[in-house]
Amino acid sequence: MLIKYEILKETLEKILLSRNVLKEDAKSLAEIFANNSLDGVYSHGANRFPRLIEYMDKGEVNPTTKPNIELEIGSLCKMNGNLGIGPLNAKIAMDKACDLAKVHGIGLVMLGNTNHWMRGGTYGLEAANKGMIGICFSNTTANMPVWGGMDPKLGNNPLVISVPRSNGKHVVCDMAISQYSYGKVEQTRLLGKQLPYPGGFDSNGNLTCDPTELEKTKRFLPIGYWKGSGLSLVLDMMATILTGGNSVADITKLGDEVGLSQIFIAIDPSKVNSSDKTNNFVEKIIADIKSSIPVKENGEVYYPGELSAKTREENLEKGIPVVDEVWAKIQSLIK
């Protein structure tokens, strides 16, 4: 079904207010979830919203706490998320990184004891909208085997890198370190579809496009095979070391995906270039990419984040696609 953006946002806000989320926070959080679905990231928009409410109802996510600064030295800042709402904590952390970058040229915020940030690209966009290059990553519960192993030991630890453009259509590379994010696999299953390319291994150890098999085995394929496995490992190490928080192994032992460790970096390009010069660099590179010969006849080559911007315009006009099962679940959460 198609749901208008404002209706989705208002419905989510109503549910959040019923869970004692502060009015201003409920509005901001509902907007984040609605915007994720608006941009076509349904797996971390409406689809994931019921799980956040479940964690709130179980007392694993505190709806009223905010991050506090534990240490600040120059361009570095260490925060404790106090098991608050992940997307709000992440926004606060990236905003702080941008403030530090305005002063020092670069800002790095280490956020421990926090919760799932939903769509990592949200915070890449947050930095880009302020004219900053943004880099952020998070660890997760174990949902991917280390290369050469069978059981899940690594998180699909998402990595985001964003580059601002003067026209607001920013470059945002937002990727899990598995071939598909867990949410994307779930979305594909809900739609009764198969993945376009193999996403991991089935019960017999064969590569599969079947999302149901992947959810069962949790043997997700790392991007770049052994390279993705190594990248996931070092991202977890950096997040754990710098925050002093939980590693993937620690989070997995907790049962639910809570108490994550996240890093937010902002770089102010105006410290080294004029805004015009920076924009010229970006536009020339994009123009070169867009001049590629498409594989498919009448096809098009996209830069990271371009399809999300295109989907946003379409969904604003036509409505946001929401799986019937997901909308029914959301409706059941209204008190």
C-alpha positions in Angstrom: 0.0 0.0 0.0 1.0 3.7 -0.4 1.0 5.9 2.7 1.4 9.7 2.5 4.6 11.0 4.1 2.7 13.2 6.6 0.4 10.4 7.7 3.3 8.0 8.3 5.2 10.7 10.2 2.2 11.6 12.4 1.4 8.0 13.1 4.9 7.2 14.2 5.0 10.4 16.4 1.7 9.4 18.1 3.1 6.0 19.0 6.4 7.5 20.3 4.5 10.0 22.5 2.6 7.0 24.0 6.0 5.6 25.0 6.9 8.7 27.0 9.3 10.1 24.4 9.6 13.8 24.8 7.5 15.8 22.3 10.4 17.4 20.5 12.3 14.1 20.4 9.2 12.2 19.1 8.8 14.7 16.3 12.5 14.5 15.3 12.5 10.7 15.6 9.3 10.2 13.6 10.8 12.4 10.9 14.0 10.3 10.8 12.0 7.1 10.3 9.6 8.6 7.8 12.5 10.2 5.8 14.3 6.8 5.7 11.2 5.2 4.0 10.7 8.4 1.9 14.2 7.9 0.5 13.5 4.2 -0.3 15.4 2.8 2.6 12.3 0.9 3.8 14.4 -1.6 5.7 15.5 1.1 8.2 12.3 3.2 8.1 8.8 1.9 8.7 10.0 -1.7 8.6 12.3 -1.3 11.6 10.1 1.0 13.7 8.2 -1.8 15.5 11.5 -3.2 16.7 12.5 0.1 18.3 9.1 0.2 20.1 9.6 -3.5 21.2 13.0 -2.5 22.7 11.5 0.5 24.5 8.7 -1.7 25.9 11.3 -4.2 27.1 13.3 -1.4 28.8 16.3 -1.9 26.6 16.1 1.5 25.0 15.6 4.4 27.4 13.2 6.9 25.7 14.3 9.9 27.8 18.1 9.8 28.3 20.5 11.8 26.3 24.3 11.4 25.6 26.7 13.1 28.0 30.3 14.1 27.3 32.8 12.1 29.3 36.0 13.5 27.7 36.8 16.3 25.3 40.3 17.1 24.1 40.8 19.4 21.1 39.0 17.8 18.1 38.2 14.6 20.1 35.1 14.0 22.1 34.0 10.9 23.9 30.3 10.4 24.7 28.2 8.0 26.7 24.8 7.3 25.0 23.2 6.0 28.2 21.3 3.4 26.2 19.1 6.2 24.8 17.4 6.3 21.4 19.9 5.4 18.8 19.0 7.8 15.9 18.7 10.8 18.3 22.0 9.9 19.9 23.7 9.6 16.5 22.4 12.9 15.4 23.7 14.6 18.5 27.1 13.0 18.0 27.4 14.0 14.3 26.3 17.5 15.1 29.0 17.7 17.8 31.6 16.3 15.3 30.6 19.1 12.8 30.9 21.8 15.6 34.4 20.5 16.4 35.4 20.5 12.7 34.4 24.1 12.3 37.0 24.9 14.9 39.7 22.4 14.3 39.1 21.3 10.7 38.2 17.8 11.8 36.0 16.5 14.6 35.8 13.0 15.9 33.1 11.8 18.3 33.3 8.4 20.0 29.8 7.3 21.1 29.5 4.2 23.3 26.7 2.6 25.1 24.2 3.6 22.5 21.6 1.8 20.3 20.9 1.1 16.6 21.1 4.2 14.5 18.8 2.8 11.8 19.9 4.3 8.5 23.6 5.4 8.8 23.2 7.6 5.7 21.0 9.9 7.9 24.1 11.2 9.6 26.1 11.4 6.4 23.4 13.7 5.1 23.5 15.6 8.4 27.2 16.4 7.9 26.8 17.1 4.2 24.0 19.5 4.8 26.4 21.5 7.0 29.0 21.5 4.2 31.1 18.8 5.9 32.6 15.5 4.7 31.1 12.9 7.0 32.5 9.5 8.0 30.7 7.3 10.5 30.5 3.6 11.4 28.9 1.4 13.9 29.3 -2.2 15.2 26.3 -4.6 15.4 25.4 -8.0 16.8 27.2 -10.9 15.1 25.4 -11.7 11.9 28.2 -12.7 9.5 30.9 -15.4 9.6 34.6 -14.4 9.5 36.0 -15.5 6.2 36.7 -19.3 6.3 34.4 -19.8 9.3 30.8 -21.0 9.4 29.3 -19.4 12.5 28.5 -15.7 12.9 31.3 -13.8 14.6 31.4 -10.5 12.7 28.8 -7.7 12.5 27.9 -6.3 9.1 29.2 -3.1 10.7 27.8 -0.3 8.5 30.2 2.4 7.1 29.0 5.8 5.7 31.0 8.4 3.8 29.4 11.5 2.5 30.6 14.4 0.4 28.6 17.7 0.2 27.4 19.3 -3.1 26.3 22.9 -3.4 22.9 21.8 -5.0 22.0 19.7 -1.9 22.1 16.4 -3.9 24.9 15.1 -1.8 27.1 12.0 -2.4 26.3 9.5 0.3 27.9 6.1 0.3 26.0 4.1 3.0 26.8 0.4 3.1 26.8 -2.6 5.3 29.9 -4.7 5.2 27.8 -7.6 4.2 26.6 -7.9 0.6 23.1 -6.9 1.8 22.1 -5.4 5.1 20.0 -7.5 7.4 17.1 -5.1 6.8 17.4 -5.4 3.1 17.2 -9.2 3.3 14.1 -8.8 5.6 12.4 -6.4 3.2 13.0 -8.8 0.2 11.5 -11.6 2.2 8.4 -9.5 3.1 7.9 -8.7 -0.6 8.1 -12.4 -1.5 11.1 -11.8 -3.7 14.6 -13.2 -4.3 17.8 -11.1 -4.0 19.3 -10.0 -7.4 22.7 -11.4 -6.5 23.8 -14.1 -4.0 23.8 -12.6 -0.4 25.3 -15.5 1.5 25.2 -19.2 2.1 22.3 -21.6 2.6 22.1 -24.6 4.9 24.2 -26.7 2.4 27.0 -24.2 2.2 26.0 -23.0 -1.3 25.6 -19.3 -2.3 22.0 -18.3 -2.3 19.6 -15.5 -3.3 16.9 -16.8 -0.9 16.4 -14.3 1.9 14.6 -16.9 4.1 17.7 -19.1 3.9 20.0 -16.2 4.9 17.9 -15.3 7.9 18.0 -18.9 9.0 21.8 -19.5 8.5 23.0 -16.0 9.3 25.9 -16.8 6.9 25.8 -13.4 5.2 28.5 -12.9 2.5 31.0 -10.1 3.3 31.6 -7.5 0.6 34.7 -8.4 -1.3 34.8 -11.9 0.4 37.9 -11.9 2.7 38.4 -8.1 2.3 35.0 -7.4 3.7 35.7 -9.8 6.5 38.8 -8.0 7.4 37.2 -4.5 7.1 34.3 -5.6 9.4 36.8 -6.8 12.0 38.9 -3.6 12.1 35.9 -1.3 12.2 34.7 -3.2 15.2 38.1 -2.9 16.8 38.3 0.8 16.2 34.8 1.5 17.5 35.5 -0.7 20.7 38.9 0.8 21.4 37.9 4.4 21.0 34.6 4.3 22.8 35.7 1.8 25.5 32.3 0.2 24.8 30.9 -3.1 23.6 32.5 -5.1 20.8 30.4 -7.3 18.4 31.0 -10.3 20.7 29.8 -8.3 23.7 26.7 -7.1 21.9 25.9 -10.6 20.7 26.0 -11.9 24.3 23.4 -9.4 25.3 20.8 -11.1 23.1 19.2 -8.1 21.6 21.1 -5.5 19.5 21.7 -2.9 22.1 24.7 -1.1 23.7 26.5 -0.4 20.4 29.7 1.5 19.8 29.8 4.2 17.1 32.3 6.7 15.6 31.4 10.0 13.9 33.9 12.0 12.0 33.4 15.4 10.3 35.9 17.2 8.1 35.5 20.8 7.1 36.8 21.1 3.4 36.6 24.9 3.7 39.8 24.8 5.8 41.8 23.7 2.7 39.7 24.9 -0.3 37.2 27.6 -1.1 33.6 26.3 -1.4 33.7 26.9 -5.1 36.9 24.9 -5.6 35.6 22.0 -3.5 32.3 21.9 -5.5 34.2 22.0 -8.8 36.2 19.0 -7.8 33.0 17.1 -6.9 31.1 18.1 -10.0 34.0 17.1 -12.3 34.2 13.7 -10.8 30.5 13.2 -11.0 30.3 14.4 -14.6 33.0 11.8 -15.5 31.2 9.0 -13.7 27.9 10.0 -15.4 29.6 9.9 -18.8 30.1 6.1 -18.4 28.6 3.8 -21.1 25.7 2.0 -19.4 25.7 -1.8 -19.4 22.0 -1.8 -20.3 20.7 0.0 -23.4 19.1 3.3 -22.3 20.4 2.6 -18.8 22.0 5.2 -16.5 24.9 5.2 -14.1 24.3 6.6 -10.7 26.6 8.1 -8.0 26.0 6.9 -4.4 22.9 8.7 -3.0 21.4 9.7 -6.3 18.8 7.0 -6.4 17.7 7.9 -2.9 17.1 11.6 -3.9 15.2 10.4 -7.0 13.0 8.0 -4.9 12.4 10.8 -2.4 10.8 12.9 -5.1 8.6 10.1 -6.4 7.5 9.0 -2.9 6.5 12.5 -1.9 4.3 12.7 -5.0 2.8 9.2 -5.0 3.1 8.1 -1.4 5.5 5.8 0.4 5.3 2.0 -0.3 4.7 0.2 3.0 4.2 -3.6 3.2 0.7 -4.4 4.4 2.1 -6.6 7.2 4.4 -3.8 8.4 1.6 -1.2 8.4 -0.7 -3.5 10.3 2.1 -4.0 12.9 2.6 -0.3 13.2 -1.2 0.3 13.7 -1.2 -2.3 16.4 1.3 -0.2 18.4 -1.1 2.7 18.8 -2.3 3.1 22.4 
